[in-house]
Structures are given as C-alpha cells and as structure tokens.
Amino acid sequence: RGFTWETAELFEVRYDPVTKALVWPVRDRDFNTLGLVMRRLSGEPKYQYSHGFPRRAALFPLSHVRGSRLVVVEGVLDAVWLHQCGWSGGVATLGAGVTRAQARCLSELAVEVTLVMDADEAGRRGTAFLVRELGPLISVRVADLGKYNDPQEMPRETLEAVIKSARRVFSSHGLGG
C-alpha cells in the first residue's frame, strides 16, 4: 500500500505467515506495550487485538505522536500513513466506535484536532461523537474526504490538501471560531 520499510520498522510492523497478517504493538506515551493489533491481508475479521488489550481506551501511536495539533483517523494503517506523509500528530481511534475515554485522552493531548474519519456511516457517527465531546474543550476541524473512503487511500498531496482545508466546527471560543 505504499509504506516504506523505514515506516514499517519505525512502527515495528511484523508479518505473521501463519495468520497472513501484519502485526504491530500499541504503546502508550512511555513506550509501554498495551497490546498487539493484527491486520489480516485477506479474510475476516480484518482486525484482531491481543487478549486483554484495552482497545476502547487506547489511541495509536501515542508513542510517536508529536505536537498538540492532532489529526485523528480511525484505523492503524491510516495513522501510519499520516506519519509516513509527515504528520507527526496523526493518531488512530482503532475503529469508528470512539469512546469517552479516547475523547478525554485527545482533549488532554491536543489544543486542536482535525477529524479525518472514514467516509462511511460509522465514520460519520465517530466524527459527530468527537465533535460533541471535544467541541466544548478544544478546537475541532472536520475534513471532507471527497471521493475517497479512508485517508490511507489518498496520495500524499491529496491528504495534505484535505487536512489543510478541513473546516473548523468548534474553536476554544465557541462554534465556528
């Protein structure tokens, strides 16, 4: 999908030939391992998580996030793509079912978030939830993916344009700021 070996090494991506899946660790800001994510190259379920992994409270890749202006996506591959494209504030919610614990973590890390969630119904629900949860606390911008279904499908230049043109829906000064 266009990832470099350097990016794969940075995020410690490994290939498991038994399950035919990519596997990588999810770490907290102090590099403690919280669990593993497995992404099957074919078949279902597409994603699996190690037993006991607190997916509903985690964000990926907290151990690599820099800055206080975050770009929030759903999937791990979307976040890895953001980092490869130079967005060091890229972070994934590990699915569209975003939780209050994840929103709280985002509000503690960021002064602004740009939501670049998938262009499906689940992504729209995740976006609406985060706007409601984060809007009163920090600046929130929402990106329009146009003809793309998820950020990882976009060429670097398109992704950059989509993020830069995201519309502000909340600022620390209220609606539309």
Summary of the structure (lengths in Angstrom):
residues: 177
radius of gyration: 15.4
end to end distance: 37.0
largest distance: 52.2
contacts: 546
relative contact order: 0.13
helix: 32%
strand: 25%
